[in-house]
Amino acid sequence: MALVNVMEMTVKEKLEEILKNENCCKCERCIEDMTALALNKLPTKYVSTHNGKLFSKLNSLVRQNGVDINIAVAEAISCVSKHPSHD
């Protein structure tokens, strides 16, 4: 049995989706900073992968937290774009 932070998976997917249409730095460091900022604004959601329950739980959590995830990711992109941690 493995534990997975569903919120981390969801934020990474949402970030990738939104960044396709953004004109900002997309280097590994900036993406990690964006991910960290967004995750710090959202509740951690761990699920176990036991018996394949991960996907049903994932769908439920994404629907419940969809707006919050979008807002956290958009704010993280904006913040890191304005103040990247590199030159």
N, C-alpha and C positions, 0 to 999 in steps of 0.2 A: 504494500500500500504506500502510495506517495501523496504528499500534501502539495497542493497547487494554489497559488494566490490568483484567483480568477480575475481580480481587479487588475493585476499587473498585465495579464494576458490581454484583457479588454482594452486597457489604456494603450498598450503598444499597437494593437490593431487599429484603434481609432486615430492615434497619432500618425501612423503610416498613411491612413486614408486621407486625413486632412492635409498632411504635408504635400501631397501630390499637387495641390492647387495653391500652395503658398510659395511666395518668393522670399525665402529666407535661407540662412545657412542650414544645411542638412548633414553636417559632419557628425561623426559618431559621438563626439563630446557634447555637441548641442542637443542631439537626440536624447542622450542619456540625461542631460540636465532637464530637458522638457519632461521626460518620463518621470524623473524623480519629483519635480515640482507638482505635476498632476497627481501622482500617487500620494503625496503628502497631504493633499486636500481631500482625499477620498478615503472611505473606510476600507480596511483590509478585509478581504473575503477569502478565507481558506476553505477548500473543499478537499475531500479525499477522492482519489481516483478509483477507489474500491467499487467493484461491480458496475463500472461504467456510468456511475451517477454524475460524473463531472459535467457531461454535456447538458443534462437536464437542469442541473443547478446553474450552469453558466447562462443558459437562455433565460432563466428566471431572474437572475441577478442583473443581467444586461437590461432587460425590460424595466426593471424597477429603478435602476440607477442611470438610465440612458441620458437624461438631461444633465444630471450632475457630472457625468463623465465628459460629455461634450463641452460643458462650461470649463471644467478643470483643464482639459486638454487645450482648449482655445486660449485660456489665460496663460498657460505655461508656454505656449508657442509665442504669444505676444511678449511675455516677460523676457524670455531667452533671446528672442530676436532683437529686442531693444538693448539688452545687456548681456551679450555673449561672454562666456568666461575665457575667451581667447582673443588674440589680436586679429 
